[in-house]
Each structure stands twice: as structure tokens, then as C-alpha cells.
Amino acid sequence: MALNMKQQQAGLSRKAARSVSSRAPVVVRAVAAPVAPAAEAEAKKAYGVFRLSYDTQNEDASLTRSWKKTVKVAVTGASGNIANHLLFMLASGEVYGKDQPIALQLLGSERSKEALEGVAMELEDSLYPLLREVSIGTDPYEVFGDADWALMIGAKPRGPGMERADLLQQNGEIFQVQGRALNESASRNCKVLVVGNPCNTNALIAMENAPNIPRKNFHALTRLDENRAKCQLALKSGKFYTSVSRMAIWGNHSTTQVPDFVNARIGGLPAPDVIRDMKWFREEFTPKVALRGGALIKKWGRSSAASTAVSVADAIRALVVPTAPGDCFSTGVISDGNPYGVREGLIFSFPCRSKGDGDYEICDNFIVDEWLRAKIRASEDELQKEKECVSHLIGMMGGSCALRGAEDTTVPGEN
Ligand SMILES: NC(=O)c1ccc[n+]([C@@H]2O[C@H](COP(=O)([O-])OP(=O)(O)OC[C@H]3O[C@@H](n4cnc5c(N)ncnc54)[C@H](O)[C@@H]3O)[C@@H](O)[C@H]2O)c1
């Protein structure tokens, strides 16, 4: 856990800082004192903003009595565009629940240190009652300490002329380091959601470098694609989007993704029975969803941030709130043992459902027709190639990278 800045200034040790936080009720207000050399070194590694414990004697007991144990959520890329929306949703209680206190542990890069402090100041000034602690740092081993959730948003954007294979390599190295840090520092049942692109393969790298954490706990964000698909079905059918269910995204978060209109329902009916236009489904709906990110960048000049944050919130809620009977949600998870014959050892987006306990299962009752099967196979092949490009980062020998010079299936600008 990164130390509170005021505690560091006061020269408190990490252990002492922990004991301060556990001695409720107390509001930490340490006084500046000479900094010891050890603390000085510590200050270079991590710096933080605040840690508040409620003074339960002065609080409205009817509000706080039923509150749960604080959930610790680590967020990487915390001063970036997506996080700038997401952090405030997390702190407000709209994601984990209005009775769920939260500690935010924010990871930035060396370059974004100052901005990260600014983010923490804004959180501080927002006076969210559920936000118990904010700590910030640049060392993933510190920041992931005891995290129950790790939301991995931070990744390098693609530079001019950079190939997809180079991006896989550069961001892959980040996720190798961060996977190792999760393995050592995070809670043993930490749930990990990778947003930074290429998110499926980055999630694979983090997972393979974190053998102490169940493989099942690693997710790649495809919920944004699901939300985009739901929106298109709602617009075309003229029905409200809440009537769209069983909207699965299969495969990779790239243009090979497969938005599944075959199994989708509108108002409880199969989508193709409501929108009787197969040409539209295949030739307009499918590419529109897959290329939505690029279309948005053309308008906005940058990749989607607010809607991505909303979809991260949806993806978390999908795991902590039971799935409605018969419905599903999409998330990229380990393909081991899947009921659809997708090659094992890939992080692949499937229709899933959850009891709301943080765990999930892959739905086993989706119809895969020939058209879907061919599309799914193409996305699977792409993920296998990506895996081979990063084999050296996941402890595999002898992979060669067939993606060099290949067609670019990344959503333009999202990397
Ligand atoms: N999966 C999806 O659906 C989806 C959708 C949109 C964007 N994305 C991806 O999310 C990522 C972040 O997007 P953004 O708009 O917030 O980007 P951004 O550039 O605004 O923010 C990224 C942040 O990550 C930080 N960072 C870079 N390397 C880091 C490291 N090693 N450790 C910690 N932080 C690091 C940067 O300093 C920056 O603050 C990108 O990779 C983008 O392609 C994914």
C-alpha cells in the first residue's frame, strides 16, 4: 500500500501507517517533521493523498452501520482520460453499491506523477462519503498491495508508424511487469479487468505472470462493444435499449470481434425476428459495431473515454450483481474448458453470467451457426497469432510473430 503523503512527511514507517489506519475512529492529520533517509527513499517510490477513518461517534449511525468492509480497488493509467471519468463513478458508490466503502490505489507513470496528484486532489475535494482512502504511486508492487480489484487501464498509445506487433511488444512488457506485481502484492482472489489495448492479449500476459491468482479472475474489456451493439439494435428496431438482451460479443476487442445478432433478443424475441433484414445484420450492423471506435475518433479527435468508463462500470457491476435470468454479459476470459470448442489458453470474449459473487460462468446455450462459427474462428486465429507474438513474455519458447506487416485489425486510434 502506498503511504499517505502526510505520513511520509512525518517519517512514519509503512507498518506504523497501517496501524494508524486500523485504529478507528481517527482522521489522519500527521504533522510535518524531519524526513529520515529511509522515509526519503520511500517518498521517491510512492506518495499519496489521504486516508480518512470515520469518526463513528459523530457519524449518522443509520448511514454507516450497515456498511461493508472497504473494498480496495487499484487503477492503472489513473490520470488518463478513461480514469478521469471512471474514478468518480467508483467513488460515488454507483458501481460497487451505496453501502460499499472504497479505497482507491492509483498507479501512474513517472511522467504522469503531477497529474496523478491533481486527480487525487479532485477526489479529495469531491467529499464522497464512501471514499475512505486514496493513495497514489508509480510502483505497481506498492500500489497493488492487497487490492481486491485491479482495473488496468494504463497503456502506451501507438506512435506514428508503429506496427501492431511493436505495440503488442511494448504494452506487453508493461503487463508482464504489472502481472508479476499483482502476483506478489494483490489479494489472492483479486479480480483483474484489463482495458489498455490490445486488451485481450495484455490480460493474457498479466494472467500468465500471476500464477498465484486464479486464471478465471482475469478479464479483458469487451463490454463497450456489447453496449455499442445494444445501441444499434435499439436504434434499428425502435425499441428502448433495455429491451435488448443476450447481446454477446465473441473474440477479440479488435475489428475481428463478433457481435452476435443470432442469439440477441429484442423484447424477448430473437433479434432477426424483430429486424427482418439479414443483409443489414451482416453488412451494416456487424462492421458498424466493430468500427465504432474509429468512427468516434474521427468526430472527437481522441478515443472514447466517457463511454468506456461507463462500460467498465457495467463490466464490474455484471460481476457483483446477479445476471437477470436468461440474459448474459460479454467479457474476455480464459478460454480453458469453454463449451464452444474455442482453442484453450486464449483470453476470448464469451457470453457469461454471474451470481453476483464476483465469479462467473460461460453460458453454454448459445447457438453457433455457420456464419458465426466462421467469424469466431477468424477472431480466434488472430488471438492465437497475438499470443505467439508475445510468447517470450508468457514463458513460452519459440513463438514467431506473424502479425508483422499484417493487416491492422485494431480499432484505429484505440492504441
Ligand atoms: N477495451 C476497450 O474497450 C477500450 C476502449 C477505449 C480505450 N481503450 C484503451 O484504454 C487505454 C487507455 O485509454 P485512455 O484514453 O485513458 O488513454 P490516456 O492516454 O488518456 O491514458 C493512459 C494513461 O496511462 C498512463 N500509463 C502509460 N504507461 C503506464 C504504465 N506503465 N503504468 C501506469 N500508467 C501508465 C499514461 O501516463 C496515461 O496517463 C488505451 O490503451 C486505449 O487504447 C480500451
The ligand as an ORCA input file, in Angstrom:
! r2SCAN-3c Opt
* xyz 0 1
  N     -11.028     -2.172    -24.226
  C     -11.692     -1.121    -24.614
  O     -12.894     -1.209    -24.897
  C     -11.016      0.222    -24.727
  C     -11.754      1.343    -25.134
  C     -11.121      2.588    -25.194
  C      -9.776      2.689    -24.891
  N      -9.076      1.556    -24.542
  C      -7.648      1.614    -24.207
  O      -7.503      2.116    -22.875
  C      -6.185      2.644    -22.742
  C      -6.244      3.976    -22.003
  O      -7.009      4.914    -22.730
  P      -7.069      6.447    -22.249
  O      -7.942      7.151    -23.226
  O      -7.370      6.549    -20.800
  O      -5.558      6.845    -22.528
  P      -4.719      8.063    -21.928
  O      -3.519      8.193    -22.811
  O      -5.583      9.250    -21.680
  O      -4.265      7.497    -20.519
  C      -3.367      6.438    -20.377
  C      -2.602      6.696    -19.123
  O      -1.778      5.557    -18.878
  C      -0.576      6.022    -18.309
  N       0.443      4.997    -18.460
  C       1.200      4.718    -19.542
  N       2.044      3.709    -19.249
  C       1.784      3.350    -17.972
  C       2.331      2.398    -17.096
  N       3.326      1.580    -17.474
  N       1.825      2.296    -15.854
  C       0.836      3.086    -15.446
  N       0.291      4.053    -16.224
  C       0.766      4.163    -17.465
  C      -0.276      7.307    -19.070
  O       0.568      8.151    -18.301
  C      -1.681      7.907    -19.208
  O      -1.968      8.764    -18.115
  C      -5.601      2.711    -24.155
  O      -4.753      1.595    -24.340
  C      -6.820      2.568    -25.046
  O      -6.496      2.002    -26.295
  C      -9.682      0.350    -24.444
*
